[in-house]
Amino acid sequence: MFPPFPETGFRPDVHSTVYRCRASNEAGVILSRFVHVKAGSVVSLLDIQGPLFRIEPPYRFEFSNESGGRLDCAAQGSPTPKIEWLI
């Protein structure tokens, strides 16, 4: 939870960093994907929107060499995000 804060209360280690969720029990541990958090002033948030996935690739993708496969990824934001595939 990120409560409201004055501009003078901005802390890069809390308001502009990468988070991950971790869940664990006696049977094991899981980690979420990375969440890039960035707080800004109300004016700047109206003009700029960080990328959000409209179509997010699945965690695992398998396909046949005979049929091929298509891996989709789409995002929205302002300005419009550039989509790249990294190996």
N, C-alpha and C positions, 0 to 999 in steps of 0.2 A: 504494500500500500504506500502510495506517495501522497502525503498530505500537501495542501497548498503551502507555499513559502514565498517570502518576499525576495526580490531580485538579489538583495544583499546576502540572502541565506543560501545562494547557489553553491553546491559542493560537487566538483567534478567526479569525486569518488563515489557519489551516490546518484547524482542527477544526469550524468553523461558517461555511462560506462556499460559494460556487458554483464548481464546476469544469466544464471542458469538455475533451474530447479533440480534439486536432488531429492529422491525418495529412496528410503532404505528400510529394510527389516532383516530378520534373521535369514531370510531366503536369498537376499541379494540387494543390489543397488541399481537404480536407473537414473539417467541424467536427461534433462530436456535439451532441446536445441538451444543455441545461444540467443538471447534476447538483447538487442541493442537499444538501450534506453537513452533518450535525450530530451531534457526539459528545456523549454525556451519561454520567452515572454509571449503573452497573448497575441501581440501584433505579429511577431515573427511566425507563430504557429498558423496564423491565418494565411500567410503568403507561401509558406513552405511546408510540405507534408512529406515525411520520410516514406520510403518504399514500404508497401504492404503487399503480400502475395494475394493475388486473385485466384491463381492456380498454383498450388505448391506441389513439387514433385514428390512422389511417394518415397518412403524410407527405403524400400527395396523394389527393383524393377528387373524382371526376367522376360526374355523373349526368345523366339525360335530363330535360328539362322535362316530358315526357309521363308518365314513370314516377315521378318524384321520387326521393328517396334518403333513407337513414337513416344518420346518423353517430353511432356509439356511443362512449361513454366511461364507464368504471367504475373506482372506486378503493376500496381498503380501508385501514383505519387505526384508531387508537384515540386520541381519539374519532373517530367515523365522519366521513370527509371530506365536505364539501359540493362537489357538481359544478357548475361554471359553464362556459358557453361565452363566450369573449371574442373580439371582432372587432378 
